[in-house]
Amino acid sequence: MLTQKCERFCRSLVFAACLPFIFSCSDNSTDQKTIRLAHGLDVNHPVHLALVHFQQRLQVLSEGTIKVNVFPAGQLGSEREIIELIQFGTIGMTKVSASSLEAFVPNMKVFGLPYLFQDQQHFWRVLNGPIGKALLSDGERYRIKGLGYFDAGSRSFYATENLIQTPSDLSGLKIRVMNSQSAVNMVNTMGGSATPVSWGELYTALQQGVVDGAENNPPSFYFSKHYEVSKYYVLDEHTSIPDVIIIGTHLWKQLTVEQREWVQIAMQEATDYQIDLWQKSTNEALAKVKEYGVEVIYPDKTPFRDSVKELYKQINNEEILQLIADIKAQERD
């Protein structure tokens, strides 16, 4: 593990040293700033479209004095690599899953717990309230400032050949998960064999039988074209893990009070735009994969909920336990 971390650190340093002009977060002029914003999703994905909206609105609000260059589709590295480069001060902003952030901001792992939220109203009540805002601020200790959340829907299982209708159907199946201990624990507790695979390698892993299935939200399932190699999509909706828009504290500290206000206004407008776009994209994605021949299944969620109760009993981190209690307390507020 230590060797892998060292290799990743060295690779990031070499990458940054070789491409200083690509990675510069802003120029030296007090009149003009250029922010490099990188992410790993397709250019047709609603998240990318919302980030373009952020780019455009910030340019208008700043009267052209702040320019955002968006690098999509993993051009500048994986989510983990981009977060590290933000910490080094070589990239300005990114969109990452809260699951990817948990390796950097430990309390973010609460979002990886299955069936944590009662419904979408509960989900947004928490994210837009004191709990969500505190988690965004928590990253500043790690040179990462959270600006806001994007909707990433609910994650569900899909499989190449095996019909999954209950947790027992996961037994013996290798299920791809993100490089997140929370995701690994969840799938293993449900009875599957959690197998971390990078997003860029997953299509081939499914095609070649390296894994038997995976789990993600409908737009990602569709835009990744994983429906081409998966027969079943099971909407058990086990987790609702938000995407987080982060900015490096090195860059945030360079901005004036007025510039920070512009960034936050553009971020809120982009969030509202993304939430609406996400719902439309989800409905479209489900319709498209059905047209392709994928069997979309709406299972009884009760057995899935019951299968992860043991996972909650195993939690002994006092901060996470308090977060869970605070989140549950807002179910019907």
C-alpha positions as CSV (number, residue, x, y, z in Angstrom):
1,M,0.0,0.0,0.0
2,L,2.8,2.4,0.9
3,T,4.6,1.6,-2.4
4,Q,1.5,2.3,-4.4
5,K,1.0,5.7,-2.6
6,C,4.6,6.6,-3.3
7,E,4.3,5.7,-7.0
8,R,1.1,7.7,-7.3
9,F,2.7,10.7,-5.5
10,C,5.7,10.6,-7.8
11,R,3.6,10.1,-10.9
12,S,1.5,13.2,-10.0
13,L,4.6,15.3,-9.4
14,V,6.2,14.3,-12.7
15,F,2.9,14.9,-14.5
16,A,2.6,18.3,-13.0
17,A,6.2,19.2,-13.6
18,C,5.9,18.3,-17.3
19,L,2.7,20.2,-18.0
20,P,3.0,23.4,-16.0
21,F,1.0,25.4,-18.6
22,I,-1.9,23.0,-18.6
23,F,-2.1,22.8,-14.8
24,S,-1.6,26.5,-13.9
25,C,-4.6,27.4,-11.8
26,S,-4.5,31.1,-12.5
27,D,-2.3,33.6,-14.1
28,N,-0.4,36.3,-12.2
29,S,-2.6,39.1,-13.4
30,T,-4.9,40.6,-10.8
31,D,-7.4,41.4,-13.6
32,Q,-7.6,37.9,-15.2
33,K,-7.8,34.4,-13.7
34,T,-8.0,31.1,-15.4
35,I,-9.3,28.1,-13.5
36,R,-8.6,24.6,-14.6
37,L,-11.6,22.3,-13.9
38,A,-11.1,18.6,-14.6
39,H,-13.5,15.6,-14.2
40,G,-13.9,12.0,-15.5
41,L,-17.3,12.0,-17.2
42,D,-18.4,12.0,-20.8
43,V,-19.2,15.4,-22.5
44,N,-22.8,14.4,-22.9
45,H,-23.2,13.6,-19.2
46,P,-25.5,16.0,-17.2
47,V,-22.7,16.7,-14.8
48,H,-20.4,17.9,-17.6
49,L,-23.2,20.0,-19.1
50,A,-23.8,21.6,-15.6
51,L,-20.1,22.4,-15.3
52,V,-20.2,24.1,-18.7
53,H,-23.1,26.1,-17.3
54,F,-21.0,27.0,-14.3
55,Q,-18.2,28.1,-16.7
56,Q,-20.5,30.3,-18.7
57,R,-22.3,31.9,-15.7
58,L,-19.0,32.7,-13.9
59,Q,-17.6,34.3,-17.1
60,V,-20.8,36.5,-17.2
61,L,-20.8,37.3,-13.5
62,S,-17.1,38.2,-13.5
63,E,-17.5,40.2,-16.8
64,G,-14.9,38.0,-18.3
65,T,-12.2,38.4,-15.6
66,I,-12.5,34.7,-14.5
67,K,-12.2,32.1,-17.2
68,V,-12.9,28.4,-16.5
69,N,-11.3,25.7,-18.8
70,V,-13.1,22.4,-18.4
71,F,-11.1,19.1,-19.1
72,P,-13.7,16.2,-19.2
73,A,-13.5,12.5,-19.7
74,G,-10.5,11.8,-17.5
75,Q,-8.1,13.9,-19.6
76,L,-6.1,14.9,-16.6
77,G,-6.3,11.7,-14.6
78,S,-8.6,9.6,-12.4
79,E,-10.7,11.2,-9.6
80,R,-8.1,10.3,-7.0
81,E,-5.3,11.6,-9.1
82,I,-7.1,14.9,-9.7
83,I,-7.8,15.4,-6.0
84,E,-4.1,14.9,-5.3
85,L,-3.2,17.4,-7.9
86,I,-5.6,19.9,-6.4
87,Q,-3.9,19.3,-3.0
88,F,-0.6,20.0,-4.7
89,G,-2.0,23.2,-6.1
90,T,-1.6,22.2,-9.8
91,I,-5.4,22.0,-10.7
92,G,-8.0,24.4,-9.5
93,M,-11.4,22.5,-9.3
94,T,-13.0,19.2,-10.0
95,K,-16.2,17.1,-9.6
96,V,-15.8,13.9,-7.6
97,S,-18.0,11.4,-6.0
98,A,-18.3,11.7,-2.3
99,S,-17.0,8.1,-2.2
100,S,-13.7,9.1,-3.8
101,L,-13.4,11.9,-1.3
102,E,-13.7,9.6,1.7
103,A,-10.0,8.7,1.4
104,F,-9.2,12.4,1.8
105,V,-12.1,13.7,4.0
106,P,-12.9,10.7,6.3
107,N,-16.4,11.8,7.3
108,M,-17.6,11.7,3.7
109,K,-17.8,8.0,4.1
110,V,-21.2,8.4,5.7
111,F,-22.7,8.9,2.2
112,G,-21.5,5.4,1.3
113,L,-23.9,3.8,3.8
114,P,-26.8,2.0,2.1
115,Y,-30.4,3.1,2.6
116,L,-29.2,6.1,4.7
117,F,-31.9,8.4,3.2
118,Q,-35.6,8.0,3.4
119,D,-36.3,9.7,0.1
120,Q,-35.1,12.6,-2.2
121,Q,-36.6,15.2,0.1
122,H,-34.7,13.9,3.0
123,F,-31.5,13.7,0.9
124,W,-31.6,17.3,-0.1
125,R,-32.7,18.5,3.3
126,V,-29.5,17.0,4.7
127,L,-27.2,18.3,1.9
128,N,-28.5,21.8,1.9
129,G,-28.6,22.0,5.7
130,P,-26.0,22.3,8.5
131,I,-24.8,18.7,8.1
132,G,-24.1,19.0,4.3
133,K,-22.4,22.4,4.8
134,A,-20.2,21.2,7.6
135,L,-19.0,18.2,5.5
136,L,-18.1,20.6,2.7
137,S,-16.1,22.8,5.1
138,D,-14.5,19.7,6.7
139,G,-12.3,19.3,3.6
140,E,-10.4,22.5,4.2
141,R,-8.3,20.7,6.8
142,Y,-7.0,18.7,3.8
143,R,-6.5,21.6,1.4
144,I,-9.9,20.9,-0.3
145,K,-12.9,23.2,-0.1
146,G,-16.3,21.9,-1.0
147,L,-18.4,24.4,-3.0
148,G,-21.6,22.3,-3.4
149,Y,-23.3,19.1,-4.3
150,F,-24.6,17.7,-7.6
151,D,-27.3,15.0,-7.8
152,A,-25.8,11.6,-8.7
153,G,-29.1,9.7,-8.2
154,S,-29.2,6.3,-6.6
155,R,-26.8,3.5,-7.4
156,S,-28.2,0.1,-8.4
157,F,-26.8,-3.3,-9.5
158,Y,-26.4,-4.4,-13.0
159,A,-25.1,-7.8,-14.3
160,T,-24.0,-9.4,-17.5
161,E,-25.7,-12.7,-17.2
162,N,-27.0,-13.2,-13.7
163,L,-30.5,-12.0,-12.6
164,I,-30.3,-10.2,-9.3
165,Q,-33.7,-9.9,-7.5
166,T,-32.6,-10.4,-3.9
167,P,-29.3,-10.1,-2.0
168,S,-28.9,-13.9,-2.1
169,D,-28.6,-13.6,-5.8
170,L,-25.3,-11.7,-5.3
171,S,-23.7,-14.8,-3.7
172,G,-20.6,-15.9,-5.7
173,L,-20.8,-12.8,-8.0
174,K,-17.8,-10.5,-8.5
175,I,-19.3,-7.0,-8.4
176,R,-17.3,-4.0,-9.4
177,V,-17.2,-1.2,-6.9
178,M,-15.4,2.1,-6.6
179,N,-12.1,2.2,-4.8
180,S,-14.0,2.9,-1.6
181,Q,-14.0,0.8,1.6
182,S,-17.6,1.7,2.3
183,A,-18.6,0.3,-1.1
184,V,-16.5,-2.9,-0.6
185,N,-18.1,-3.4,2.9
186,M,-21.6,-2.9,1.5
187,V,-21.4,-5.4,-1.3
188,N,-19.6,-8.0,0.8
189,T,-22.2,-7.7,3.6
190,M,-25.0,-8.2,1.0
191,G,-23.3,-11.4,0.0
192,G,-21.4,-10.5,-3.2
193,S,-17.6,-10.3,-3.8
194,A,-16.7,-6.6,-4.0
195,T,-14.0,-6.1,-6.7
196,P,-12.6,-2.5,-7.2
197,V,-12.0,-1.7,-10.9
198,S,-11.3,1.7,-12.3
199,W,-14.2,3.3,-14.2
200,G,-12.2,3.4,-17.5
201,E,-11.5,-0.3,-17.4
202,L,-15.0,-1.5,-16.4
203,Y,-16.5,-2.0,-19.9
204,T,-13.7,-4.4,-20.8
205,A,-13.9,-6.1,-17.3
206,L,-17.6,-6.8,-17.8
207,Q,-17.1,-7.9,-21.4
208,Q,-14.3,-10.3,-20.5
209,G,-15.9,-11.7,-17.4
210,V,-13.4,-10.2,-15.0
211,V,-16.4,-9.1,-13.0
212,D,-20.0,-10.4,-13.2
213,G,-21.6,-7.0,-12.6
214,A,-21.3,-3.5,-11.2
215,E,-23.5,-0.8,-9.6
216,N,-24.2,2.8,-10.6
217,N,-26.9,5.3,-11.5
218,P,-29.0,5.1,-14.7
219,P,-27.2,8.0,-16.6
220,S,-23.8,6.5,-15.9
221,F,-25.0,3.0,-16.9
222,Y,-26.3,4.5,-20.2
223,F,-23.5,6.9,-21.1
224,S,-20.8,4.4,-20.3
225,K,-22.5,1.9,-22.7
226,H,-22.4,-0.8,-20.1
227,Y,-25.9,-1.7,-21.2
228,E,-24.2,-3.3,-24.3
229,V,-22.6,-6.0,-22.1
230,S,-25.2,-6.2,-19.3
231,K,-28.6,-8.0,-19.6
232,Y,-30.1,-6.9,-16.3
233,Y,-30.4,-3.6,-14.4
234,V,-31.9,-4.0,-10.9
235,L,-33.2,-0.8,-9.3
236,D,-32.6,-1.6,-5.7
237,E,-31.2,1.9,-5.2
238,H,-29.0,1.0,-2.3
239,T,-27.0,4.2,-2.0
240,S,-27.5,7.9,-2.8
241,I,-24.0,9.3,-3.0
242,P,-23.8,12.9,-4.1
243,D,-21.1,14.3,-6.4
244,V,-19.1,17.1,-4.8
245,I,-17.7,20.2,-6.5
246,I,-14.4,21.0,-4.8
247,I,-11.8,23.8,-5.2
248,G,-8.3,23.8,-3.9
249,T,-7.8,26.0,-0.8
250,H,-4.7,27.4,-2.5
251,L,-6.9,28.9,-5.2
252,W,-9.8,29.9,-3.0
253,K,-7.3,32.0,-0.9
254,Q,-6.2,33.8,-4.1
255,L,-9.8,35.0,-4.8
256,T,-11.1,38.3,-3.5
257,V,-14.4,38.4,-1.5
258,E,-16.2,39.5,-4.6
259,Q,-14.7,36.8,-6.8
260,R,-15.7,34.2,-4.2
261,E,-19.2,35.5,-4.3
262,W,-19.3,35.1,-8.1
263,V,-18.1,31.5,-7.8
264,Q,-20.7,30.6,-5.2
265,I,-23.6,32.2,-7.2
266,A,-22.5,30.4,-10.4
267,M,-22.2,27.2,-8.4
268,Q,-25.7,27.5,-7.0
269,E,-27.1,28.3,-10.5
270,A,-25.2,25.3,-11.9
271,T,-26.6,23.0,-9.1
272,D,-30.2,24.0,-9.8
273,Y,-29.6,23.4,-13.5
274,Q,-27.9,20.0,-12.9
275,I,-30.7,18.7,-10.6
276,D,-33.3,19.4,-13.3
277,L,-31.1,18.0,-16.0
278,W,-30.3,14.9,-13.9
279,Q,-34.0,13.9,-13.6
280,K,-34.6,14.2,-17.3
281,S,-31.4,12.3,-18.0
282,T,-32.4,9.5,-15.6
283,N,-35.7,9.0,-17.3
284,E,-34.2,9.1,-20.7
285,A,-31.4,6.6,-19.8
286,L,-33.9,4.0,-18.4
287,A,-36.0,4.3,-21.6
288,K,-32.9,3.9,-23.8
289,V,-31.5,0.8,-22.1
290,K,-34.9,-0.8,-22.2
291,E,-35.0,-0.1,-26.0
292,Y,-31.6,-1.8,-26.3
293,G,-33.0,-5.0,-24.6
294,V,-31.8,-4.6,-21.0
295,E,-34.3,-6.0,-18.5
296,V,-34.9,-3.3,-15.9
297,I,-36.2,-4.9,-12.7
298,Y,-37.9,-3.1,-9.8
299,P,-37.3,-5.5,-6.8
300,D,-38.7,-5.5,-3.3
301,K,-36.1,-3.4,-1.5
302,T,-37.0,-4.8,2.0
303,P,-34.6,-7.8,1.7
304,F,-31.8,-5.5,0.5
305,R,-32.4,-3.1,3.5
306,D,-32.4,-6.0,5.9
307,S,-29.2,-7.5,4.5
308,V,-27.2,-4.4,5.4
309,K,-28.4,-4.0,9.0
310,E,-25.3,-5.8,10.2
311,L,-23.2,-3.2,8.5
312,Y,-24.6,-0.5,10.7
313,K,-23.9,-2.6,13.8
314,Q,-20.2,-2.8,12.9
315,I,-19.7,0.9,12.9
316,N,-17.6,2.1,15.9
317,N,-16.5,5.5,14.7
318,E,-18.1,8.0,17.0
319,E,-18.1,10.8,14.5
320,I,-19.8,8.7,11.9
321,L,-22.3,7.3,14.4
322,Q,-23.2,10.9,15.4
323,L,-23.6,11.9,11.7
324,I,-25.9,8.9,11.1
325,A,-28.0,9.9,14.1
326,D,-28.2,13.5,13.0
327,I,-29.2,12.5,9.4
328,K,-31.9,10.1,10.7
329,A,-33.2,12.8,12.9
330,Q,-34.1,14.9,9.8
331,E,-36.2,12.2,8.1
332,R,-39.4,14.0,8.8
333,D,-38.4,17.4,10.0
